[in-house]
């Protein structure tokens, strides 16, 4: 029994020379752990799914620690009721949060063409801390 503990201790302290049987056993045990532990142990390391929007989003800094997003008007769709601020903000957040994480909208404004049709939105945001 004393010999078994001495061998275990020598494995823990890595006292065997390269090319010996005990060294090969230690390396094999390490490789088994590295390749098979993810199948047994749940490390909860899956990436968060990104819901990227197919339209273009341009991100710039506002110079005061915030970000300014320019979002195409087609990203929100044409089914928005006029004057529904909450719905517009929710849809803007749905487009922005996959890019920057949790943010709060400071203000936003619509960018219209000469005929008054909304071409896009300019959104100022601050990151939540």
BABAGU-755169 format. One record per residue: residue number from 1; residue in one letter; x, y, z of N, C-alpha, C, O in turn. Coordinates in pm, whole numbers. Atoms other than C-alpha are relative to their C-alpha. Layout:
BEGIN
+-----+------+--------+--------+--------+--------+--------+--------+--------+--------+--------+--------+--------+--------+
! pos ! code !     nx !     ny !     nz !    cax !    cay !    caz !     cx !     cy !     cz !     ox !     oy !     oz !
+-----+------+--------+--------+--------+--------+--------+--------+--------+--------+--------+--------+--------+--------+
! NUM !    a !      X !      Y !      Z !      X !      Y !      Z !      X !      Y !      Z !      X !      Y !      Z !
...
+-----+------+--------+--------+--------+--------+--------+--------+--------+--------+--------+--------+--------+--------+
# end
This chain:
BEGIN
+-----+------+--------+--------+--------+--------+--------+--------+--------+--------+--------+--------+--------+--------+
! pos ! code !     nx !     ny !     nz !    cax !    cay !    caz !     cx !     cy !     cz !     ox !     oy !     oz !
+-----+------+--------+--------+--------+--------+--------+--------+--------+--------+--------+--------+--------+--------+
!   1 !    x !     82 !   -119 !      0 !      0 !      0 !      0 !     87 !    126 !      0 !     52 !    227 !    -62 !
!   2 !    x !    -90 !   -114 !     -6 !    289 !    232 !     76 !     58 !     31 !   -139 !     79 !    148 !   -172 !
!   3 !    x !    -52 !    -18 !    135 !    423 !    180 !   -278 !   -100 !     68 !    -92 !    -62 !    147 !   -178 !
!   4 !    x !    104 !    -64 !     82 !     90 !    282 !   -434 !     -8 !    149 !     30 !    -20 !    230 !    -61 !
!   5 !    x !      5 !   -141 !    -37 !     84 !    608 !   -238 !    124 !     74 !    -52 !    116 !    190 !    -92 !
!   6 !    x !   -123 !    -62 !     52 !    445 !    675 !   -340 !    -14 !     27 !   -151 !     32 !    130 !   -200 !
!   7 !    x !     20 !    -18 !    144 !    349 !    627 !   -706 !    -98 !    114 !    -27 !    -74 !    197 !   -115 !
!   8 !    x !     97 !   -108 !     17 !     44 !    855 !   -675 !     66 !    135 !     31 !     45 !    233 !    -41 !
!   9 !    x !    -70 !   -122 !    -36 !    261 !   1115 !   -502 !     97 !     42 !   -111 !    108 !    161 !   -141 !
!  10 !    x !    -95 !    -32 !    108 !    521 !   1094 !   -780 !    -74 !     50 !   -124 !    -20 !    131 !   -199 !
!  11 !    x !     80 !    -51 !    111 !    242 !   1147 !  -1039 !    -40 !    144 !     26 !    -32 !    229 !    -63 !
!  12 !    x !     45 !   -136 !    -34 !    112 !   1454 !   -855 !    116 !     98 !     -8 !     99 !    210 !    -56 !
!  13 !    x !   -116 !    -88 !      1 !    462 !   1600 !   -818 !     78 !     -3 !   -132 !    177 !     67 !   -148 !
!  14 !    x !    -59 !     10 !    135 !    553 !   1504 !  -1179 !    150 !    -31 !      9 !    233 !     45 !    -40 !
!  15 !    x !   -140 !     34 !    -26 !    874 !   1327 !  -1081 !     60 !    -99 !    -98 !    173 !   -143 !    -79 !
!  16 !    x !    -51 !    101 !     93 !    912 !   1090 !  -1376 !     63 !     66 !   -122 !     18 !    171 !   -168 !
!  17 !    x !    -71 !    -50 !    118 !   1150 !   1143 !  -1667 !    -81 !    -30 !   -126 !   -161 !   -123 !   -130 !
!  18 !    x !     65 !     24 !    128 !   1029 !   1171 !  -2024 !     45 !   -133 !    -57 !    161 !   -173 !    -44 !
!  19 !    x !    -32 !    127 !     64 !   1010 !    842 !  -2210 !    -21 !   -120 !     90 !    -11 !   -233 !     44 !
!  20 !    x !     25 !    115 !    -88 !    935 !    629 !  -1904 !   -148 !    -36 !     -6 !   -231 !     41 !    -53 !
!  21 !    x !    138 !     49 !      0 !    619 !    425 !  -1862 !    -90 !     90 !     84 !   -201 !    122 !     41 !
!  22 !    x !     81 !    -84 !    -86 !    492 !    640 !  -1575 !    -28 !    138 !    -63 !   -137 !    192 !    -47 !
!  23 !    x !     19 !   -127 !     70 !    543 !    960 !  -1777 !   -109 !    -15 !   -107 !   -198 !     69 !   -118 !
!  24 !    x !    100 !     24 !    104 !    341 !    813 !  -2065 !   -139 !    -19 !     60 !   -238 !     24 !      1 !
!  25 !    x !    130 !     18 !    -67 !     64 !    712 !  -1825 !    -56 !    135 !     44 !   -175 !    160 !     28 !
!  26 !    x !     45 !   -133 !    -43 !     47 !   1067 !  -1682 !    -52 !     81 !   -118 !   -158 !    143 !   -110 !
!  27 !    x !     40 !    -75 !    118 !     28 !   1223 !  -2028 !   -130 !    -57 !    -56 !   -217 !     19 !    -99 !
!  28 !    x !    123 !     63 !     49 !   -239 !    973 !  -2133 !   -120 !     39 !     87 !   -227 !     68 !     34 !
!  29 !    x !    109 !    -40 !    -89 !   -450 !   1053 !  -1827 !    -39 !    146 !    -22 !   -158 !    180 !    -18 !
!  30 !    x !     29 !   -141 !     27 !   -421 !   1426 !  -1900 !    -77 !     15 !   -131 !   -174 !     91 !   -138 !
!  31 !    x !     70 !     -7 !    128 !   -527 !   1376 !  -2262 !   -142 !    -54 !     10 !   -234 !      2 !    -50 !
!  32 !    x !    136 !     53 !    -20 !   -823 !   1162 !  -2157 !    -86 !    104 !     69 !   -202 !    124 !     31 !
!  33 !    x !     76 !   -105 !    -69 !   -931 !   1438 !  -1919 !    -36 !    113 !    -95 !   -150 !    159 !    -97 !
!  34 !    x !     23 !   -114 !     88 !   -894 !   1711 !  -2180 !   -106 !    -31 !   -106 !   -191 !     53 !   -134 !
!  35 !    x !     91 !     31 !    110 !  -1085 !   1530 !  -2454 !   -136 !    -54 !     44 !   -234 !    -38 !    -29 !
!  36 !    x !    126 !     60 !    -40 !  -1356 !   1353 !  -2254 !    -74 !     76 !    110 !   -193 !     51 !    131 !
!  37 !    x !     70 !    -73 !   -106 !  -1434 !   1592 !  -1968 !   -111 !     91 !    -54 !   -213 !    104 !     14 !
!  38 !    x !    112 !    -81 !     48 !  -1644 !   1829 !  -2188 !   -126 !    -82 !    -27 !   -237 !    -27 !    -25 !
!  39 !    x !    117 !     84 !     22 !  -1873 !   1534 !  -2263 !    -70 !    -34 !    131 !   -190 !    -61 !    132 !
!  40 !    x !     55 !     40 !   -129 !  -1925 !   1460 !  -1894 !    -33 !    121 !     87 !   -136 !    122 !    154 !
!  41 !    x !     17 !   -118 !    -85 !  -1888 !   1800 !  -1724 !    -66 !    111 !    -81 !    -21 !    143 !   -191 !
!  42 !    x !     67 !   -111 !     67 !  -2128 !   2081 !  -1818 !     67 !    130 !     45 !     44 !    175 !    157 !
!  43 !    x !    -72 !   -122 !    -35 !  -1907 !   2393 !  -1825 !    -84 !    126 !    -24 !    -39 !    235 !      9 !
!  44 !    x !     88 !   -114 !     30 !  -2199 !   2619 !  -1935 !     72 !    107 !    -81 !     63 !    226 !    -50 !
!  45 !    x !    -79 !    -94 !     78 !  -1976 !   2779 !  -2197 !    -49 !     15 !   -144 !     30 !     39 !   -235 !
!  46 !    x !     54 !    -14 !    134 !  -2210 !   2793 !  -2495 !    -16 !    149 !    -33 !    -54 !    227 !     54 !
!  47 !    x !     13 !   -142 !     35 !  -2210 !   3123 !  -2685 !   -147 !     42 !     -4 !   -235 !    -39 !    -33 !
!  48 !    x !    135 !    -54 !      6 !  -2515 !   3346 !  -2666 !    -40 !     14 !   -146 !     36 !     70 !   -225 !
!  49 !    x !     39 !    -12 !    141 !  -2712 !   3323 !  -2992 !    -23 !    146 !    -37 !    -86 !    221 !     37 !
!  50 !    x !     15 !   -136 !     49 !  -2697 !   3642 !  -3191 !   -112 !      6 !   -102 !   -116 !    -75 !   -195 !
!  51 !    x !    108 !    -23 !     95 !  -3007 !   3763 !  -3372 !     35 !    121 !    -84 !    -23 !    229 !    -69 !
!  52 !    x !    -45 !   -112 !     81 !  -2831 !   3976 !  -3626 !   -105 !     35 !   -104 !   -164 !    -53 !   -167 !
!  53 !    x !     98 !    -46 !     94 !  -3056 !   4184 !  -3841 !     65 !     12 !   -137 !    181 !     54 !   -146 !
!  54 !    x !    -64 !      0 !    132 !  -2998 !   4160 !  -4217 !     26 !    139 !    -57 !     98 !    151 !   -156 !
!  55 !    x !    -21 !   -134 !     53 !  -3006 !   4537 !  -4268 !    125 !     63 !     61 !    179 !     13 !    160 !
!  56 !    x !   -123 !    -65 !    -44 !  -2715 !   4773 !  -4222 !    -18 !     84 !    125 !   -118 !    154 !    141 !
!  57 !    x !     -4 !    -81 !   -121 !  -2632 !   4929 !  -3888 !    138 !     62 !      8 !    239 !     -9 !      2 !
!  58 !    x !   -126 !    -71 !    -11 !  -2363 !   5194 !  -3854 !     14 !     50 !    142 !    -76 !    117 !    193 !
!  59 !    x !    -23 !    -39 !   -139 !  -2214 !   5251 !  -3507 !    116 !     99 !      5 !    223 !     74 !    -50 !
!  60 !    x !   -105 !    -99 !    -21 !  -2017 !   5562 !  -3413 !     -4 !     46 !    145 !   -102 !     24 !    216 !
!  61 !    x !     -5 !    -53 !   -136 !  -1909 !   5725 !  -3089 !    -57 !    141 !      0 !    -41 !    216 !    -96 !
!  62 !    x !     54 !   -135 !     -9 !  -2086 !   6038 !  -2970 !     98 !     97 !     67 !     67 !    215 !     82 !
!  63 !    x !   -102 !    -84 !    -60 !  -1769 !   6170 !  -2802 !    -17 !     20 !    150 !     70 !     79 !    214 !
!  64 !    x !     24 !    -18 !   -142 !  -1919 !   6160 !  -2452 !    -17 !   -135 !     71 !    -81 !   -144 !    176 !
!  65 !    x !      9 !    133 !    -62 !  -1888 !   5788 !  -2376 !   -119 !    -81 !    -46 !   -137 !   -194 !     -1 !
!  66 !    x !    116 !     72 !     51 !  -2205 !   5689 !  -2561 !     23 !    -41 !   -144 !    128 !    -15 !   -203 !
!  67 !    x !     -7 !     47 !    137 !  -2275 !   5536 !  -2899 !   -118 !     56 !    -79 !   -226 !     78 !    -24 !
!  68 !    x !    106 !    -43 !     90 !  -2476 !   5659 !  -3196 !    -16 !   -107 !   -107 !     81 !   -144 !   -174 !
!  69 !    x !     31 !    102 !    100 !  -2645 !   5401 !  -3419 !    -82 !     64 !   -110 !   -174 !    141 !    -84 !
!  70 !    x !     82 !    -37 !    114 !  -2774 !   5470 !  -3767 !    -57 !   -129 !    -54 !     16 !   -218 !    -98 !
!  71 !    x !     68 !    124 !     37 !  -3031 !   5206 !  -3854 !    -93 !     29 !   -117 !   -165 !    129 !   -116 !
!  72 !    x !     89 !    -15 !    114 !  -3210 !   5163 !  -4187 !   -145 !     -7 !     44 !   -180 !    -81 !    136 !
!  73 !    x !    142 !      0 !    -32 !  -3581 !   5233 !  -4177 !    -68 !   -132 !    -32 !   -167 !   -167 !     31 !
!  74 !    x !     60 !    130 !     35 !  -3655 !   4898 !  -4341 !     21 !   -104 !    109 !    -46 !   -207 !    109 !
!  75 !    x !    -26 !     96 !   -107 !  -3517 !   4724 !  -4032 !   -118 !     -8 !     96 !   -144 !   -114 !    154 !
!  76 !    x !    114 !     -2 !    -92 !  -3821 !   4827 !  -3827 !   -128 !    -43 !    -68 !   -223 !    -82 !      1 !
!  77 !    x !    121 !     40 !     72 !  -4078 !   4750 !  -4096 !    -95 !    117 !    -12 !    -79 !    220 !     54 !
!  78 !    x !     96 !   -107 !     25 !  -4367 !   4957 !  -4219 !   -128 !    -18 !     79 !   -221 !     62 !     63 !
!  79 !    x !    123 !     28 !    -73 !  -4626 !   4809 !  -3983 !     -9 !     74 !    133 !    -93 !     41 !    217 !
!  80 !    x !      3 !    -74 !   -125 !  -4552 !   5057 !  -3704 !   -114 !    101 !     -1 !   -127 !    177 !    -97 !
!  81 !    x !    103 !   -103 !     -7 !  -4850 !   5264 !  -3593 !     65 !    137 !     24 !    162 !    145 !     98 !
!  82 !    x !    -61 !   -133 !    -18 !  -4775 !   5638 !  -3611 !    -12 !     46 !    144 !   -118 !     32 !    206 !
!  83 !    x !      0 !    -54 !   -136 !  -4680 !   5792 !  -3278 !     18 !   -104 !    110 !      7 !    -70 !    227 !
!  84 !    x !    -18 !    105 !   -101 !  -4617 !   5459 !  -3102 !    147 !     -7 !     41 !    223 !    -87 !    -12 !
!  85 !    x !   -140 !    -13 !    -43 !  -4292 !   5551 !  -2923 !     54 !   -129 !     62 !    167 !   -168 !     36 !
!  86 !    x !    -46 !    120 !    -70 !  -4273 !   5235 !  -2709 !     33 !   -111 !    -98 !    134 !   -180 !    -82 !
!  87 !    x !    -25 !    105 !     99 !  -4298 !   5001 !  -3006 !    127 !     29 !    -80 !    205 !    -62 !   -107 !
!  88 !    x !   -120 !    -38 !     74 !  -4031 !   5194 !  -3197 !    124 !    -26 !     86 !    221 !    -83 !     38 !
!  89 !    x !   -115 !     20 !    -87 !  -3794 !   5190 !  -2897 !     28 !   -148 !     22 !    144 !   -189 !     22 !
!  90 !    x !    -20 !    145 !    -19 !  -3850 !   4817 !  -2839 !     64 !    -63 !   -122 !    153 !   -147 !   -109 !
!  91 !    x !    -59 !     57 !    121 !  -3771 !   4737 !  -3201 !    144 !     49 !    -21 !    229 !    -26 !    -68 !
!  92 !    x !   -138 !    -50 !     10 !  -3464 !   4962 !  -3197 !     91 !    -75 !     96 !    203 !   -111 !     60 !
!  93 !    x !    -80 !     76 !    -97 !  -3340 !   4786 !  -2882 !     24 !   -143 !    -50 !    132 !   -198 !    -29 !
!  94 !    x !    -15 !    136 !     51 !  -3401 !   4447 !  -3048 !    109 !     -8 !   -107 !    174 !   -112 !   -123 !
!  95 !    x !   -105 !     -3 !    102 !  -3166 !   4552 !  -3330 !    135 !     33 !     63 !    237 !    -23 !     21 !
!  96 !    x !   -126 !    -49 !    -58 !  -2901 !   4723 !  -3110 !     61 !    -97 !    100 !    183 !   -115 !    100 !
!  97 !    x !    -55 !     81 !   -109 !  -2866 !   4481 !  -2816 !     84 !   -121 !    -46 !    181 !   -154 !     23 !
!  98 !    x !    -92 !    105 !     42 !  -2719 !   4188 !  -3016 !    139 !     52 !    -38 !    236 !    -24 !    -37 !
!  99 !    x !   -129 !    -58 !     39 !  -2442 !   4426 !  -3126 !     77 !     48 !    122 !    196 !     22 !    133 !
! 100 !    x !    -69 !    -65 !   -111 !  -2363 !   4609 !  -2801 !    -34 !    -53 !    137 !     22 !     -4 !    236 !
! 101 !    x !     40 !     48 !   -132 !  -2523 !   4411 !  -2520 !   -110 !     88 !     57 !   -183 !    154 !    -17 !
! 102 !    x !    106 !    -78 !    -65 !  -2750 !   4578 !  -2266 !     31 !    149 !     -6 !    135 !    195 !     43 !
! 103 !    x !    -14 !   -145 !     12 !  -2797 !   4946 !  -2345 !   -133 !     66 !     32 !   -238 !      1 !     31 !
! 104 !    x !    120 !    -80 !    -20 !  -3045 !   5221 !  -2266 !     -2 !    109 !   -106 !     98 !    175 !   -132 !
! 105 !    x !     15 !   -104 !    102 !  -3177 !   5452 !  -2534 !    -13 !    135 !     69 !   -103 !    156 !    150 !
! 106 !    x !      5 !   -136 !    -53 !  -3104 !   5815 !  -2446 !   -102 !     80 !    -81 !   -191 !    145 !    -24 !
! 107 !    x !     96 !    -66 !     89 !  -3288 !   5956 !  -2748 !     15 !    -61 !   -138 !    115 !   -126 !   -169 !
! 108 !    x !     -9 !     43 !    139 !  -3364 !   5875 !  -3107 !    -77 !     99 !    -85 !   -167 !    169 !    -38 !
! 109 !    x !     71 !    -86 !     95 !  -3475 !   6064 !  -3414 !     -8 !    -73 !   -132 !     81 !   -150 !   -169 !
! 110 !    x !     15 !     63 !    131 !  -3604 !   5953 !  -3748 !     68 !     87 !   -105 !     71 !    210 !    -94 !
! 111 !    x !    -65 !    -68 !    112 !  -3416 !   6044 !  -4064 !    -92 !    -19 !   -120 !   -114 !   -131 !   -166 !
! 112 !    x !     98 !      6 !    108 !  -3660 !   6130 !  -4343 !     58 !     53 !   -129 !    154 !    131 !   -128 !
! 113 !    x !    -40 !    -54 !    130 !  -3620 !   6195 !  -4714 !    -80 !    128 !    -27 !   -149 !    178 !     62 !
! 114 !    x !     66 !   -127 !     33 !  -3755 !   6503 !  -4895 !   -151 !    -12 !      1 !   -221 !     88 !     22 !
! 115 !    x !    146 !     20 !      2 !  -4104 !   6352 !  -4919 !    -57 !    -29 !    138 !   -178 !    -39 !    154 !
! 116 !    x !     46 !     26 !   -135 !  -4120 !   6283 !  -4546 !     -4 !   -147 !     38 !    -45 !   -182 !    148 !
! 117 !    x !     -1 !    144 !    -29 !  -4080 !   5905 !  -4571 !    123 !    -31 !     86 !    233 !     17 !     58 !
! 118 !    x !   -109 !     35 !    -93 !  -3867 !   5758 !  -4290 !     99 !    -91 !    -72 !     64 !   -200 !   -118 !
! 119 !    x !   -107 !     77 !     63 !  -3537 !   5635 !  -4433 !     82 !    -78 !    102 !    142 !   -180 !     69 !
! 120 !    x !    -79 !     65 !   -103 !  -3374 !   5540 !  -4105 !    -20 !     69 !    133 !   -102 !    159 !    149 !
! 121 !    x !      6 !    -56 !   -135 !  -3321 !   5619 !  -3740 !    140 !     24 !     50 !    232 !    -53 !     22 !
! 122 !    x !   -125 !    -30 !    -68 !  -3039 !   5780 !  -3548 !    -30 !    -16 !    149 !   -118 !     51 !    203 !
! 123 !    x !     30 !     36 !   -138 !  -3025 !   5639 !  -3194 !    123 !     23 !     87 !    231 !    -26 !     55 !
! 124 !    x !   -107 !    -22 !    -96 !  -2811 !   5761 !  -2900 !    -25 !    -94 !    118 !   -134 !    -97 !    175 !
! 125 !    x !     15 !     96 !   -110 !  -2748 !   5495 !  -2635 !    115 !     13 !     98 !    222 !     64 !     65 !
! 126 !    x !   -102 !     13 !   -104 !  -2555 !   5449 !  -2311 !     -3 !   -143 !     46 !   -110 !   -204 !     57 !
! 127 !    x !     -8 !    138 !    -50 !  -2433 !   5113 !  -2187 !    -47 !     -5 !    146 !    -15 !     84 !    225 !
! 128 !    x !     44 !     20 !   -138 !  -2598 !   4984 !  -1870 !    116 !    -57 !     78 !    190 !   -141 !     28 !
! 129 !    x !   -112 !     47 !    -80 !  -2352 !   4926 !  -1587 !    -47 !    -70 !    123 !     35 !   -116 !    202 !
+-----+------+--------+--------+--------+--------+--------+--------+--------+--------+--------+--------+--------+--------+
# end
